[in-house]
Amino acid sequence: MAQVPQAATPAQRYLGITSKILPSVNERNPYLKEQVGQAIFEFVNMLVVQERAPKITGMLIELPVDQIKAFMGSFEALQAKVNEATELIDQAEKQGINTQI
């Protein structure tokens, strides 16, 4: 994977990474979930507590391809999806639902 300068903002670094794989984000890509997960994990980990990053990344890679394309093309869209996933986990924990995989 190409190096993105560390001085770049998180949004710039995110787009530098995701723009390279965005063309391959489609239903026919057998490595879609792995590629997307590897691309976004660092950024999800920046947005949530470390213990939740793997679960939220897993939730995001299970979304429909059109939603994956949307959050891969925008750091703000990724933040919104991470916030949605965090809220779902919080609600499940309050209701006593086991959210472990």
Contacts in CASP RR format, 6 or more apart in sequence:
PFRMAT RR
TARGET T0000
AUTHOR 0000-0000-0000
METHOD contacts of the structure
MODEL  1
MAQVPQAATPAQRYLGITSKILPSVNERNPYLKEQVGQAIFEFVNMLVVQ
ERAPKITGMLIELPVDQIKAFMGSFEALQAKVNEATELIDQAEKQGINTQ
I
1 17 0 8 1.000
1 20 0 8 1.000
2 16 0 8 1.000
2 20 0 8 1.000
4 12 0 8 1.000
4 13 0 8 1.000
4 16 0 8 1.000
4 17 0 8 1.000
5 13 0 8 1.000
6 13 0 8 1.000
10 43 0 8 1.000
10 46 0 8 1.000
10 75 0 8 1.000
11 75 0 8 1.000
11 76 0 8 1.000
13 43 0 8 1.000
14 40 0 8 1.000
14 43 0 8 1.000
14 75 0 8 1.000
14 78 0 8 1.000
15 73 0 8 1.000
15 75 0 8 1.000
17 39 0 8 1.000
18 39 0 8 1.000
18 40 0 8 1.000
18 72 0 8 1.000
18 73 0 8 1.000
19 73 0 8 1.000
21 35 0 8 1.000
21 36 0 8 1.000
21 39 0 8 1.000
21 72 0 8 1.000
22 69 0 8 1.000
22 72 0 8 1.000
22 73 0 8 1.000
24 32 0 8 1.000
24 35 0 8 1.000
25 32 0 8 1.000
25 35 0 8 1.000
25 36 0 8 1.000
25 65 0 8 1.000
25 68 0 8 1.000
25 69 0 8 1.000
25 72 0 8 1.000
26 32 0 8 1.000
26 65 0 8 1.000
27 65 0 8 1.000
29 35 0 8 1.000
32 61 0 8 1.000
32 65 0 8 1.000
32 68 0 8 1.000
33 58 0 8 1.000
33 61 0 8 1.000
33 62 0 8 1.000
36 60 0 8 1.000
36 61 0 8 1.000
36 68 0 8 1.000
36 72 0 8 1.000
37 57 0 8 1.000
37 58 0 8 1.000
37 60 0 8 1.000
37 61 0 8 1.000
39 72 0 8 1.000
40 57 0 8 1.000
40 60 0 8 1.000
40 61 0 8 1.000
40 71 0 8 1.000
40 72 0 8 1.000
40 78 0 8 1.000
41 53 0 8 1.000
41 54 0 8 1.000
41 57 0 8 1.000
43 75 0 8 1.000
43 78 0 8 1.000
44 53 0 8 1.000
44 56 0 8 1.000
44 57 0 8 1.000
44 60 0 8 1.000
44 78 0 8 1.000
44 82 0 8 1.000
45 53 0 8 1.000
47 78 0 8 1.000
47 79 0 8 1.000
47 82 0 8 1.000
48 56 0 8 1.000
48 82 0 8 1.000
48 86 0 8 1.000
52 86 0 8 1.000
52 89 0 8 1.000
55 85 0 8 1.000
55 89 0 8 1.000
55 99 0 8 1.000
55 101 0 8 1.000
56 82 0 8 1.000
56 85 0 8 1.000
56 86 0 8 1.000
56 89 0 8 1.000
59 85 0 8 1.000
59 88 0 8 1.000
60 68 0 8 1.000
60 71 0 8 1.000
60 78 0 8 1.000
60 81 0 8 1.000
60 82 0 8 1.000
60 85 0 8 1.000
61 68 0 8 1.000
63 71 0 8 1.000
63 81 0 8 1.000
67 81 0 8 1.000
70 77 0 8 1.000
71 77 0 8 1.000
71 78 0 8 1.000
71 80 0 8 1.000
71 81 0 8 1.000
72 78 0 8 1.000
89 99 0 8 1.000
92 99 0 8 1.000
93 99 0 8 1.000
END
